[in-house]
Amino acid sequence: MEDDQKDGVLEMRLVRVHGLVQGIGYREACVHRAHALGVTGWVRNRMDGSVEVMVQGSPEQLAEICAWLGEGMPAALVDRLEVTEVLPPFARFEHFERLPTL
């Protein structure tokens, strides 16, 4: 799927995940799912209890990761997602990583 990023449309979204999403391995699971989908970006906990995710990829990849963020991890109780489109120009991420809490 990484070819989609190199040859096709590259889009970026900032996603805030609200609910019971900290202290359950959500970020680590997010990293694994992003790697499986070929998505780049980062994930981090926020001090307010939410998780913030910056994702970059094809429209199809972003639809898949956003669907997973909302319901893909069984231990998470996601109340809502706030998805914001990031308009170009933007830097291209090389990989997906877990960042320190903000």
C-alpha positions, 0 to 999 in steps of 0.5 A, a space after each residue: 500500500 505504500 505505493 499509493 502514497 508515492 504514486 497517488 494522492 497523499 492526504 493527511 488527517 489530524 484525529 482526536 480520539 475521545 473515550 477510554 483510550 489511554 492505559 489499554 495499549 491503544 497507541 501501541 495497537 495504533 502503531 501496529 495497525 498503521 504499519 500494516 496499512 502503510 500509513 505514516 504519521 504519529 500517535 500520542 496521548 493528550 493530558 485531557 485523556 484523549 489520543 491524538 493521531 496524525 495520519 498520512 496516506 491515500 484516501 483509502 488508507 485514511 478511511 481504513 485507519 479512521 474506521 479502525 481508530 473508532 472501533 478497531 481495538 476491542 478494549 477501547 471505548 471510543 466516544 467520538 472521533 474529531 477528524 480534521 483534514 490537513 490541507 497541503 502543503 505539508 511535510 511527508 512523514 517517513 514512518 509511523 511512530 509513538 510520540 510522548 504525551 502532550 
